Amino acid sequence: MDNLESVLQEGKYTLIDVREPMELDLDGAIDGAINIPLGEIEERANEILAIDGNVILFCRSGNRSGQALTYLQSQGLQKGFNGGGYAELSQKIG
């Protein structure tokens, strides 16, 4: 089973930022990340489930992305990872 570190090293993943748009304006964003706020996860679940490959969710601290991941896994997401907080994940990505 892959873990977050090996997925990041491999470089084959889709990033989903579950923060609110105003947080992106305040804190910054990771290039290429798709912004789907936590409140929209349920209605946009099919869009996420259709992504081929690894999906890394993140937010400000890892709490909301954890909630989103739990929900998406209950809907069938196989290769999902909680990337934790934006600041830490952006450092890991480089």
C-alpha positions in Angstrom: 0.0 0.0 0.0 1.3 3.4 -0.9 1.8 6.1 1.7 1.7 9.8 1.2 5.5 10.2 1.1 5.9 7.6 -1.7 3.0 9.1 -3.7 4.6 12.6 -3.4 8.0 11.2 -4.5 6.4 9.4 -7.4 4.8 12.7 -8.5 1.6 11.1 -9.9 -1.3 12.6 -8.0 -4.2 15.1 -8.1 -4.3 17.7 -5.4 -7.7 18.8 -4.0 -7.7 21.8 -1.7 -10.8 21.7 0.6 -10.3 25.2 2.0 -12.7 28.1 1.3 -11.7 30.4 -1.6 -11.1 33.3 0.8 -8.4 31.1 2.6 -6.6 30.7 -0.7 -6.6 34.4 -1.1 -5.2 34.9 2.4 -2.8 32.0 2.7 -1.9 31.1 -0.9 -2.5 28.1 -3.1 -0.6 25.2 -4.5 -0.2 25.4 -8.3 -2.4 22.9 -10.0 -4.6 22.1 -7.0 -8.3 21.9 -7.6 -10.3 23.9 -5.0 -13.4 22.1 -3.8 -14.4 23.5 -0.4 -15.4 20.9 2.2 -19.1 22.0 1.9 -19.1 21.0 -1.8 -17.5 17.6 -1.4 -20.7 15.6 -1.3 -22.2 17.3 -4.3 -19.0 17.0 -6.3 -18.0 13.5 -5.1 -18.6 11.9 -8.5 -16.1 14.5 -10.0 -13.5 13.4 -7.5 -14.3 9.7 -7.8 -13.7 9.9 -11.5 -10.1 11.0 -11.1 -7.8 8.3 -12.2 -4.9 7.7 -9.8 -3.9 9.1 -6.4 -5.9 11.9 -4.9 -4.3 14.0 -2.1 -6.7 16.2 -0.1 -5.5 19.1 2.1 -6.8 22.1 4.0 -5.3 24.5 6.6 -4.5 21.9 9.3 -5.6 18.5 8.0 -8.9 18.3 9.9 -11.3 19.2 7.0 -9.3 17.2 4.5 -9.6 14.2 6.9 -13.3 14.6 7.0 -13.5 14.9 3.2 -11.3 11.8 2.8 -13.4 9.7 5.2 -16.6 10.7 3.2 -15.0 10.0 -0.2 -13.6 6.6 1.0 -17.2 5.7 2.1 -18.2 6.5 -1.5 -15.6 4.2 -3.0 -12.4 6.3 -3.2 -9.5 3.8 -3.3 -6.3 5.9 -3.6 -7.0 8.8 -1.3 -4.6 10.5 1.1 -4.9 13.2 3.7 -2.1 15.6 2.8 -2.6 17.6 6.0 -2.1 21.3 6.2 -1.4 23.6 3.2 1.9 25.0 4.6 3.4 21.6 5.4 2.3 20.0 2.1 3.6 22.9 0.0 7.0 22.4 1.6 7.0 18.7 0.9 6.0 19.3 -2.8 8.8 21.9 -3.1 
